[in-house]
Amino acid sequence: MRRFLLLMLAVIMITLTSHSVLAQSKATPGFERLKSLVGEWQGKGPDGQQVNVSYQVISAGSVLVETLQSGTEPNMVTLYHLDGDKIMVTHYCSIGNQPRMVADAPAGEIKNLNFKFVDVTNLAKPSAGHMRNLAVTFEDKDHIKQVWTWREDGKDQLTTFNLERKKS
């Protein structure tokens, strides 16, 4: 009986250890930096309209949900999650397509994350408009900058949002 209990304890320890090793990723520090954004943010869009952004962690801490509302435009949702040693973004655009982008998290302190285009679903045609890239700059704990790249007919246009954490 004692031998059986020791064997079961060993199996449990190996399972727990292997799970925590599998859960670690080179991108974990970058993803944790993104999760530090949880809460409400505000700023102005390039057209001067008020922008409100909220961040929420779901699915046992494995997904960060960003909801962006700008002026009278429909809300847009962006999901961030780990994908191996990268951070994946799926942007659910108000025009109905879903571009996916991926970033390598740099070593050391995370000041920037640069998401590059992987693919897009529900695109009407290859030249149709869609988000192509996203650069996130962490200026300090209460200020971030997002630069979105929109591509349509082969031409890129940048849109910058300077956001500040709302004070309670």
C-alpha positions as a Python dict, from the first residue, in 0.01 Angstrom:
ca = {
    (1, 'M'): (0, 0, 0),
    (2, 'R'): (280, 239, 91),
    (3, 'R'): (454, 169, -239),
    (4, 'F'): (127, 246, -425),
    (5, 'L'): (87, 580, -244),
    (6, 'L'): (448, 679, -322),
    (7, 'L'): (394, 588, -687),
    (8, 'M'): (73, 796, -702),
    (9, 'L'): (250, 1091, -537),
    (10, 'A'): (531, 1067, -793),
    (11, 'V'): (281, 1061, -1082),
    (12, 'I'): (101, 1366, -942),
    (13, 'M'): (428, 1559, -897),
    (14, 'I'): (544, 1477, -1251),
    (15, 'T'): (205, 1580, -1392),
    (16, 'L'): (207, 1912, -1205),
    (17, 'T'): (567, 1985, -1300),
    (18, 'S'): (515, 1904, -1669),
    (19, 'H'): (199, 2118, -1677),
    (20, 'S'): (380, 2423, -1540),
    (21, 'V'): (668, 2372, -1785),
    (22, 'L'): (425, 2348, -2076),
    (23, 'A'): (245, 2661, -1960),
    (24, 'Q'): (567, 2867, -1975),
    (25, 'S'): (651, 3045, -2297),
    (26, 'K'): (908, 3299, -2414),
    (27, 'A'): (608, 3524, -2477),
    (28, 'T'): (469, 3500, -2122),
    (29, 'P'): (628, 3829, -2005),
    (30, 'G'): (475, 4012, -2303),
    (31, 'F'): (135, 3858, -2241),
    (32, 'E'): (156, 3945, -1870),
    (33, 'R'): (239, 4304, -1972),
    (34, 'L'): (-75, 4311, -2186),
    (35, 'K'): (-283, 4173, -1898),
    (36, 'S'): (-163, 4464, -1683),
    (37, 'L'): (-394, 4681, -1897),
    (38, 'V'): (-708, 4538, -1734),
    (39, 'G'): (-951, 4820, -1665),
    (40, 'E'): (-1096, 5120, -1845),
    (41, 'W'): (-903, 5352, -2079),
    (42, 'Q'): (-989, 5666, -2274),
    (43, 'G'): (-837, 5886, -2540),
    (44, 'K'): (-898, 6060, -2868),
    (45, 'G'): (-894, 5904, -3210),
    (46, 'P'): (-725, 6067, -3509),
    (47, 'D'): (-1051, 6243, -3599),
    (48, 'G'): (-1077, 6390, -3247),
    (49, 'Q'): (-1360, 6159, -3142),
    (50, 'Q'): (-1365, 6018, -2790),
    (51, 'V'): (-1233, 5661, -2772),
    (52, 'N'): (-1314, 5426, -2484),
    (53, 'V'): (-1131, 5098, -2443),
    (54, 'S'): (-1181, 4830, -2182),
    (55, 'Y'): (-959, 4531, -2107),
    (56, 'Q'): (-1077, 4214, -1935),
    (57, 'V'): (-906, 3880, -1867),
    (58, 'I'): (-1117, 3568, -1932),
    (59, 'S'): (-1076, 3189, -1963),
    (60, 'A'): (-869, 3134, -1650),
    (61, 'G'): (-625, 3410, -1746),
    (62, 'S'): (-549, 3274, -2093),
    (63, 'V'): (-722, 3547, -2297),
    (64, 'L'): (-723, 3926, -2281),
    (65, 'V'): (-1033, 4088, -2433),
    (66, 'E'): (-1007, 4444, -2562),
    (67, 'T'): (-1331, 4627, -2648),
    (68, 'L'): (-1288, 4954, -2837),
    (69, 'Q'): (-1568, 5206, -2885),
    (70, 'S'): (-1503, 5518, -3092),
    (71, 'G'): (-1767, 5787, -3142),
    (72, 'T'): (-2074, 5642, -3308),
    (73, 'E'): (-1885, 5350, -3468),
    (74, 'P'): (-1983, 4996, -3368),
    (75, 'N'): (-1771, 4836, -3095),
    (76, 'M'): (-1475, 4626, -3204),
    (77, 'V'): (-1325, 4341, -3006),
    (78, 'T'): (-966, 4219, -3011),
    (79, 'L'): (-855, 3900, -2838),
    (80, 'Y'): (-494, 3845, -2725),
    (81, 'H'): (-357, 3504, -2624),
    (82, 'L'): (-39, 3300, -2618),
    (83, 'D'): (38, 3075, -2915),
    (84, 'G'): (352, 2883, -2826),
    (85, 'D'): (636, 3134, -2799),
    (86, 'K'): (433, 3411, -2963),
    (87, 'I'): (136, 3630, -2877),
    (88, 'M'): (-159, 3601, -3115),
    (89, 'V'): (-419, 3870, -3183),
    (90, 'T'): (-756, 3819, -3350),
    (91, 'H'): (-930, 4147, -3430),
    (92, 'Y'): (-1307, 4127, -3481),
    (93, 'C'): (-1350, 4430, -3702),
    (94, 'S'): (-1676, 4622, -3733),
    (95, 'I'): (-1665, 4568, -4111),
    (96, 'G'): (-1703, 4194, -4055),
    (97, 'N'): (-1359, 4042, -4115),
    (98, 'Q'): (-1119, 3893, -3862),
    (99, 'P'): (-748, 3957, -3919),
    (100, 'R'): (-499, 3761, -3712),
    (101, 'M'): (-158, 3895, -3619),
    (102, 'V'): (132, 3759, -3417),
    (103, 'A'): (414, 3915, -3214),
    (104, 'D'): (741, 3791, -3076),
    (105, 'A'): (787, 3926, -2726),
    (106, 'P'): (1128, 4090, -2684),
    (107, 'A'): (1359, 3985, -2404),
    (108, 'G'): (1386, 4208, -2098),
    (109, 'E'): (1144, 4485, -2010),
    (110, 'I'): (846, 4495, -2246),
    (111, 'K'): (807, 4846, -2390),
    (112, 'N'): (663, 4753, -2731),
    (113, 'L'): (478, 4468, -2894),
    (114, 'N'): (463, 4463, -3274),
    (115, 'F'): (196, 4237, -3419),
    (116, 'K'): (242, 4135, -3782),
    (117, 'F'): (-22, 4003, -4019),
    (118, 'V'): (-74, 3625, -4042),
    (119, 'D'): (-407, 3590, -4222),
    (120, 'V'): (-764, 3717, -4231),
    (121, 'T'): (-1099, 3539, -4238),
    (122, 'N'): (-1418, 3655, -4408),
    (123, 'L'): (-1234, 3889, -4646),
    (124, 'A'): (-1456, 3971, -4946),
    (125, 'K'): (-1160, 3990, -5186),
    (126, 'P'): (-781, 4021, -5146),
    (127, 'S'): (-786, 4399, -5201),
    (128, 'A'): (-1067, 4458, -4947),
    (129, 'G'): (-985, 4668, -4642),
    (130, 'H'): (-855, 4498, -4330),
    (131, 'M'): (-624, 4559, -4036),
    (132, 'R'): (-274, 4449, -4121),
    (133, 'N'): (-50, 4528, -3822),
    (134, 'L'): (-72, 4658, -3467),
    (135, 'A'): (203, 4824, -3264),
    (136, 'V'): (143, 4867, -2890),
    (137, 'T'): (375, 5097, -2692),
    (138, 'F'): (364, 5089, -2312),
    (139, 'E'): (461, 5445, -2218),
    (140, 'D'): (399, 5390, -1846),
    (141, 'K'): (139, 5206, -1635),
    (142, 'D'): (-130, 5463, -1720),
    (143, 'H'): (-47, 5552, -2083),
    (144, 'I'): (-28, 5339, -2396),
    (145, 'K'): (-21, 5404, -2767),
    (146, 'Q'): (-171, 5180, -3032),
    (147, 'V'): (-85, 5222, -3399),
    (148, 'W'): (-311, 5018, -3628),
    (149, 'T'): (-224, 4963, -3995),
    (150, 'W'): (-523, 4945, -4229),
    (151, 'R'): (-462, 4803, -4577),
    (152, 'E'): (-701, 4856, -4868),
    (153, 'D'): (-625, 4821, -5240),
    (154, 'G'): (-260, 4759, -5151),
    (155, 'K'): (-222, 5093, -4967),
    (156, 'D'): (-152, 5124, -4595),
    (157, 'Q'): (-297, 5388, -4365),
    (158, 'L'): (-194, 5430, -4000),
    (159, 'T'): (-437, 5513, -3720),
    (160, 'T'): (-297, 5610, -3379),
    (161, 'F'): (-478, 5595, -3046),
    (162, 'N'): (-313, 5755, -2742),
    (163, 'L'): (-488, 5608, -2442),
    (164, 'E'): (-487, 5695, -2073),
    (165, 'R'): (-612, 5475, -1790),
    (166, 'K'): (-934, 5614, -1640),
    (167, 'K'): (-898, 5715, -1278),
    (168, 'S'): (-1149, 5564, -1036),
}
